[in-house]
Amino acid sequence: MDYETIISEKFPNCNVEVIKPDFFELDMLAEYIADDIVVYNPHSIIVYRHMIRFLVNVGEKGKIYYLDGFSDEDLKVIHAGLLQSTWKSDTKINLYKNANPDKDVLGL
């Protein structure tokens, strides 16, 4: 499935990045996503299991990561890394670990 195109059509004001398991080691992936928190400066982050959406102010371009093909254990490590990297900041993280982004968000 071409998640990048589907998500870009649904959220045209967001940059979309689809990441597969062989792209980074898990610790490095969490750090990579956390680095973009500094760039995009979201007021909150919504995590739907394997979809991570940065919410930014109106008129600004947001960011969505889709973690395609990761196991639930991998996702727990990534989510923990995000929580750890933002716990001292003003960025709020809403974690919906049982959500199905394909159904709940994208309507697939």
C-alpha positions as CSV (number, residue, x, y, z in Angstrom):
1,M,0.0,0.0,0.0
2,D,1.3,3.5,-0.9
3,Y,0.9,5.1,2.5
4,E,2.8,8.2,1.5
5,T,0.3,9.1,-1.2
6,I,-2.8,8.2,0.9
7,I,-1.6,10.2,3.9
8,S,-0.5,13.2,1.7
9,E,-4.0,13.3,0.1
10,K,-5.7,13.2,3.5
11,F,-3.4,15.7,5.2
12,P,-2.1,18.0,2.4
13,N,-0.6,20.4,4.9
14,C,1.8,17.8,6.3
15,N,5.1,16.4,5.1
16,V,4.8,12.6,5.1
17,E,7.6,10.2,5.7
18,V,7.1,6.4,5.6
19,I,9.8,4.4,7.4
20,K,10.4,0.7,7.1
21,P,12.2,-1.5,9.8
22,D,15.4,-1.8,7.9
23,F,15.9,2.0,7.6
24,F,17.3,2.7,11.1
25,E,18.0,0.8,14.4
26,L,15.2,1.5,16.8
27,D,17.2,3.8,19.2
28,M,18.4,5.8,16.2
29,L,14.8,6.0,14.8
30,A,13.4,7.4,18.0
31,E,16.3,10.0,18.0
32,Y,15.7,10.8,14.3
33,I,12.0,11.5,15.0
34,A,12.9,13.5,18.2
35,D,15.2,15.7,16.1
36,D,12.3,16.7,14.0
37,I,10.4,17.8,17.1
38,V,13.0,20.6,17.4
39,V,12.6,21.5,13.7
40,Y,8.8,21.5,13.5
41,N,8.2,22.6,17.2
42,P,4.8,20.9,17.5
43,H,2.5,21.9,20.3
44,S,1.5,18.2,20.6
45,I,2.2,14.9,19.0
46,I,-0.5,12.3,18.4
47,V,0.7,8.7,18.3
48,Y,-1.6,6.1,16.7
49,R,0.5,2.9,17.1
50,H,2.5,3.2,13.9
51,M,1.4,6.7,12.8
52,I,3.0,9.7,14.5
53,R,1.5,13.1,13.7
54,F,3.0,16.4,14.8
55,L,0.3,19.1,15.4
56,V,1.5,22.6,14.7
57,N,0.0,26.0,14.6
58,V,-2.5,26.9,11.8
59,G,-0.7,27.9,8.6
60,E,2.5,25.9,9.4
61,K,3.4,22.6,7.7
62,G,3.2,19.6,10.0
63,K,4.9,16.2,9.9
64,I,3.5,12.7,9.8
65,Y,5.6,9.6,10.2
66,Y,4.1,6.2,9.2
67,L,6.1,3.3,10.7
68,D,5.3,0.5,8.2
69,G,6.0,-3.1,9.2
70,F,7.1,-2.6,12.8
71,S,6.1,-5.1,15.5
72,D,4.3,-4.0,18.6
73,E,7.5,-4.5,20.6
74,D,9.4,-2.2,18.2
75,L,6.7,0.4,18.5
76,K,6.9,0.3,22.3
77,V,10.7,1.1,22.1
78,I,10.1,4.0,19.6
79,H,7.2,5.4,21.7
80,A,9.3,5.2,24.9
81,G,12.1,7.1,23.1
82,L,9.7,9.8,22.1
83,L,8.3,10.1,25.6
84,Q,11.8,10.3,27.0
85,S,13.0,12.9,24.5
86,T,10.0,15.3,25.2
87,W,9.3,14.9,28.9
88,K,11.1,18.1,29.8
89,S,9.6,20.1,27.0
90,D,6.2,21.9,26.4
91,T,5.3,19.3,23.7
92,K,2.5,17.1,24.8
93,I,2.3,13.5,23.6
94,N,-1.0,11.7,23.2
95,L,-0.4,8.0,22.9
96,Y,-3.2,5.8,21.5
97,K,-1.3,2.5,21.5
98,N,-4.4,0.4,20.7
99,A,-5.5,2.6,17.8
100,N,-5.6,1.4,14.2
101,P,-4.6,4.4,12.1
102,D,-5.5,2.7,8.8
103,K,-9.1,2.4,10.0
104,D,-9.5,5.2,12.6
105,V,-7.6,8.0,10.9
106,L,-7.2,7.1,7.2
107,G,-10.6,5.3,6.8
108,L,-9.0,2.3,4.9
